[in-house]
Amino acid sequence: MVFILLFAIGHCIPIVIAGSSTAMVKSLLANNSWQQSGRVFKRLAGTLIALLGVYFIVQPFFSA
């Protein structure tokens, strides 16, 4: 019973936190500096994913 209770608490806490912080997230998304940071992050993440894709495509041709 204790493990079931801990499992339920562990799954519900993130949902409660996400639901109660909706207003804060809205205000952060409206902030211009956060939008600029988001664009930079998206570009860096896209570049990283593209480089990993090239690595995984090229790697079998050069492995011994």
N, C-alpha and C positions, 0 to 999 in steps of 0.2 A: 504494500500500500504506500509506503514511503517513496519508493522509486517511481510509482505512478504519479504521485503528487508532485515530486520534483520534476518529472518529465513534463507534466502539464504546466507547471510554473515556468519552466524554461522555454516552453513554446509560446506562452501567453505574454510574457513580459515584453518581447520585441514588438508584438502587435500593439500592446497598450502604449508603449513609448512612441511608436510611429503614429498612432492615431492622435495622441495628445500633443504632438509637436508639429502638426500640420500648419498652424499659423506661422510658426517660426520658419518653416521651410518656404512658405509663400513669401515672407519678407526677404529671406535670403536670395530667392530666385529673382525678386524684383530689383535687387541691388546690382548696380552696373559692374562693380569690381568682381563680383561672383560670376557674372555672365562672361566677363573677359577671361577669368580663370578657367571657366568651363570650356571655352573655346580652345585655350592652350592645352588643357588636359586631353580634349578629344583629338587634337592634332598629334600630340605625343603618343597617345594610345593607338591611334591609327597607324602611325609610323612604326611603332613597335610591333604591332600585329602583322604589318606588311613585311617587315624584316624577318620575323619568325616564319612567316609563310615561305619566303624565299629560302631561308635556311633549311626548312624541312623538305622543300622541293629539290634543292641542290645537294643536300647531304648524302643521299644514296649513291649519287654519281661519283663522289669522291671518297667514300668509305672503303676500307680495305677488305 
